[in-house]
Amino acid sequence: MDKLKLAKRFQKDEDGAVTVDWVVLTAAIVGLAIAVIASVRGGVNSLGQNISERIESQMQ
């Protein structure tokens, strides 16, 4: 009987499912952040170079 009770309690326990949901959501957020960084990186580098060049030209 103990094994049957244990199996029923395991079936009703949803902690593992909630953990899997959080892991999937976290992975999706991290993936989205990586995609955003990859798409914005080129523009930010170019903007930084433009600002640096203008500052250097003003100092001369």
TIKEDREN-654532 format. One record per residue: residue in three letters; residue number from 1; z negated, y, x negated of N, C-alpha, C in turn. Coordinates in steps of 0.1 Angstrom, whole numbers. Layout:
BEGIN
{'ala', NUM, {Z, Y, X}, {Z, Y, X}, {Z, Y, X}}
...
This chain:
BEGIN
{'met', 1, {0, -12, -8}, {0, 0, 0}, {0, 13, -9}}
{'asp', 2, {-6, 12, -20}, {-7, 24, -29}, {7, 28, -33}}
{'lys', 3, {16, 19, -36}, {29, 22, -40}, {37, 29, -29}}
{'leu', 4, {35, 24, -17}, {42, 30, -5}, {37, 44, -3}}
{'lys', 5, {24, 47, -4}, {19, 60, -3}, {24, 70, -14}}
{'leu', 6, {24, 64, -26}, {30, 72, -37}, {44, 75, -35}}
{'ala', 7, {52, 66, -30}, {66, 68, -28}, {68, 79, -17}}
{'lys', 8, {60, 78, -6}, {61, 88, 5}, {57, 102, 0}}
{'arg', 9, {47, 103, -8}, {42, 116, -14}, {53, 121, -23}}
{'phe', 10, {59, 113, -31}, {70, 117, -40}, {81, 123, -32}}
{'gln', 11, {85, 116, -21}, {96, 120, -13}, {94, 134, -7}}
{'lys', 12, {81, 137, -3}, {78, 149, 3}, {76, 161, -6}}
{'asp', 13, {73, 157, -19}, {70, 168, -29}, {83, 175, -32}}
{'glu', 14, {83, 188, -31}, {95, 196, -34}, {94, 205, -46}}
{'asp', 15, {84, 203, -54}, {82, 211, -66}, {94, 209, -76}}
{'gly', 16, {99, 197, -77}, {110, 195, -86}, {123, 202, -82}}
{'ala', 17, {125, 201, -69}, {137, 208, -63}, {137, 223, -65}}
{'val', 18, {125, 229, -64}, {123, 243, -65}, {126, 247, -80}}
{'thr', 19, {121, 238, -89}, {123, 241, -103}, {138, 240, -107}}
{'val', 20, {145, 231, -101}, {159, 230, -104}, {166, 242, -98}}
{'asp', 21, {162, 247, -87}, {168, 259, -81}, {166, 271, -90}}
{'trp', 22, {154, 272, -96}, {152, 284, -105}, {159, 282, -118}}
{'val', 23, {161, 270, -123}, {169, 268, -135}, {183, 272, -133}}
{'val', 24, {189, 268, -121}, {203, 271, -118}, {205, 286, -117}}
{'leu', 25, {196, 292, -110}, {197, 307, -108}, {195, 314, -121}}
{'thr', 26, {186, 310, -130}, {185, 316, -143}, {197, 314, -151}}
{'ala', 27, {203, 302, -151}, {215, 300, -159}, {226, 309, -153}}
{'ala', 28, {227, 311, -140}, {238, 319, -135}, {236, 334, -139}}
{'ile', 29, {224, 338, -139}, {221, 352, -144}, {224, 354, -158}}
{'val', 30, {220, 344, -167}, {223, 345, -181}, {239, 345, -183}}
{'gly', 31, {246, 336, -176}, {260, 336, -177}, {267, 349, -173}}
{'leu', 32, {262, 354, -162}, {267, 367, -158}, {265, 378, -168}}
{'ala', 33, {253, 378, -174}, {250, 388, -184}, {259, 387, -196}}
{'ile', 34, {261, 375, -200}, {270, 372, -212}, {284, 377, -209}}
{'ala', 35, {289, 375, -197}, {302, 379, -193}, {303, 394, -193}}
{'val', 36, {293, 401, -188}, {293, 416, -187}, {292, 421, -202}}
{'ile', 37, {284, 416, -210}, {283, 421, -224}, {297, 419, -231}}
{'ala', 38, {303, 407, -229}, {316, 405, -236}, {326, 415, -231}}
{'ser', 39, {326, 418, -218}, {337, 427, -213}, {334, 442, -217}}
{'val', 40, {322, 446, -219}, {318, 460, -222}, {318, 463, -237}}
{'arg', 41, {316, 452, -245}, {314, 454, -259}, {325, 462, -266}}
{'gly', 42, {337, 459, -263}, {348, 466, -270}, {348, 481, -267}}
{'gly', 43, {346, 485, -254}, {346, 499, -250}, {334, 506, -256}}
{'val', 44, {323, 500, -257}, {311, 506, -263}, {313, 509, -278}}
{'asn', 45, {319, 499, -285}, {322, 501, -299}, {332, 512, -302}}
{'ser', 46, {342, 512, -294}, {352, 523, -295}, {346, 537, -292}}
{'leu', 47, {338, 538, -282}, {331, 550, -279}, {322, 555, -290}}
{'gly', 48, {315, 545, -296}, {306, 548, -307}, {313, 553, -319}}
{'gln', 49, {325, 547, -322}, {333, 552, -333}, {338, 566, -330}}
{'asn', 50, {343, 569, -318}, {348, 582, -315}, {337, 593, -316}}
{'ile', 51, {325, 590, -312}, {314, 599, -313}, {310, 601, -328}}
{'ser', 52, {310, 591, -336}, {307, 592, -350}, {318, 600, -357}}
{'glu', 53, {330, 599, -354}, {341, 606, -360}, {340, 621, -356}}
{'arg', 54, {337, 624, -344}, {335, 638, -340}, {323, 645, -346}}
{'ile', 55, {312, 637, -348}, {301, 643, -354}, {304, 646, -369}}
{'glu', 56, {311, 636, -376}, {314, 638, -390}, {324, 650, -391}}
{'ser', 57, {333, 652, -382}, {343, 663, -383}, {336, 676, -381}}
{'gln', 58, {325, 677, -373}, {318, 689, -370}, {309, 693, -382}}
{'met', 59, {305, 683, -390}, {296, 686, -401}, {304, 691, -413}}
{'gln', 60, {317, 689, -414}, {325, 693, -425}, {329, 707, -425}}
